[in-house]
Amino acid sequence: MASMATSLRRVRHTLRGPVRLPLGVLAAAVCVGVAVLQATVLTIRTDGLSGTHAFFVHWAHPAVWIVLGAVCLEYALGAERIVLNRTAMVAVALYLAFLLSVSFA
């Protein structure tokens, strides 16, 4: 059990070091790429849905990935933990809105 805690400490230390900026920017770029894919290629059919409902079904999931990209950039720039947590909670709320809109589609 002690070796697992040591390994976790080593990973945390590495992620706070010089790798923080490039890793955060790379993760943000991946998130933006997934958002573009979700908005263009991997869309969910919205035939027969009302305007607001169709909007949530189509755009909520790409919005989640954009907000996750923002979390990655905040991490890369060394933002406070409270800022990271609040931005991540926005992503969770958007994902819940997406799940609800898809479940009633």
C-alpha positions as CSV (number, residue, x, y, z in Angstrom):
1,M,0.0,0.0,0.0
2,A,2.9,2.4,0.7
3,S,4.4,1.9,-2.7
4,M,1.1,2.9,-4.3
5,A,1.0,6.2,-2.3
6,T,4.6,6.8,-3.3
7,S,3.8,6.3,-6.9
8,L,0.8,8.6,-6.7
9,R,3.0,11.3,-5.1
10,R,5.6,10.9,-7.9
11,V,2.8,11.3,-10.5
12,R,1.5,14.4,-8.8
13,H,5.0,15.9,-8.5
14,T,5.6,15.3,-12.2
15,L,2.3,16.8,-13.3
16,R,3.1,20.0,-11.3
17,G,6.5,20.3,-13.0
18,P,7.6,21.5,-16.4
19,V,5.3,19.1,-18.2
20,R,2.3,21.0,-16.9
21,L,2.0,23.5,-19.7
22,P,2.6,21.3,-22.7
23,L,0.4,18.5,-21.3
24,G,-2.5,20.9,-20.5
25,V,-2.3,22.5,-23.9
26,L,-2.2,19.1,-25.6
27,A,-5.2,17.9,-23.6
28,A,-7.1,21.1,-24.5
29,A,-6.4,20.6,-28.2
30,V,-7.6,17.0,-28.0
31,C,-10.8,18.2,-26.2
32,V,-11.4,20.8,-29.0
33,G,-10.9,18.1,-31.6
34,V,-13.4,15.9,-30.0
35,A,-15.9,18.8,-29.7
36,V,-15.5,19.4,-33.5
37,L,-16.1,15.7,-34.2
38,Q,-19.1,15.7,-32.0
39,A,-20.6,18.8,-33.6
40,T,-19.9,17.7,-37.2
41,V,-19.4,13.9,-37.7
42,L,-20.8,12.2,-34.7
43,T,-24.1,14.2,-34.4
44,I,-27.3,12.7,-33.1
45,R,-30.4,12.9,-35.3
46,T,-32.7,15.7,-34.2
47,D,-35.6,15.0,-36.6
48,G,-38.9,15.8,-35.0
49,L,-37.6,17.6,-31.9
50,S,-38.6,21.0,-30.9
51,G,-36.1,23.8,-31.4
52,T,-34.8,24.0,-27.9
53,H,-34.7,20.3,-27.5
54,A,-32.9,19.8,-30.8
55,F,-30.4,22.5,-29.8
56,F,-29.5,20.7,-26.5
57,V,-29.3,17.3,-28.2
58,H,-26.9,18.7,-30.9
59,W,-24.8,21.2,-29.0
60,A,-24.6,20.2,-25.3
61,H,-22.1,17.4,-25.8
62,P,-19.6,19.5,-27.9
63,A,-20.0,22.2,-25.3
64,V,-19.0,19.7,-22.6
65,W,-15.8,19.0,-24.5
66,I,-15.1,22.7,-24.9
67,V,-15.5,23.3,-21.2
68,L,-13.2,20.3,-20.5
69,G,-10.7,21.9,-22.8
70,A,-11.0,25.1,-20.7
71,V,-10.3,23.1,-17.6
72,C,-7.2,21.7,-19.2
73,L,-6.0,25.2,-20.1
74,E,-6.7,26.4,-16.6
75,Y,-4.6,23.5,-15.3
76,A,-1.8,24.3,-17.8
77,L,-1.7,28.0,-16.6
78,G,-1.7,27.0,-13.0
79,A,-5.2,28.2,-12.0
80,E,-6.4,27.9,-8.4
81,R,-8.1,24.6,-7.5
82,I,-11.5,26.4,-6.9
83,V,-11.5,27.8,-10.4
84,L,-10.7,24.3,-11.9
85,N,-13.5,22.8,-9.7
86,R,-16.1,25.3,-10.7
87,T,-15.3,25.0,-14.4
88,A,-15.5,21.2,-14.1
89,M,-18.9,21.5,-12.4
90,V,-20.1,23.5,-15.5
91,A,-19.0,20.6,-17.6
92,V,-20.9,18.2,-15.4
93,A,-24.0,20.3,-15.5
94,L,-23.8,20.5,-19.3
95,Y,-23.3,16.7,-19.5
96,L,-26.4,16.1,-17.4
97,A,-28.4,18.5,-19.6
98,F,-27.1,16.5,-22.6
99,L,-28.1,13.2,-21.0
100,L,-31.6,14.4,-20.1
101,S,-32.1,15.8,-23.6
102,V,-31.0,12.6,-25.3
103,S,-33.1,10.4,-22.9
104,F,-36.2,12.4,-23.9
105,A,-35.4,12.4,-27.6
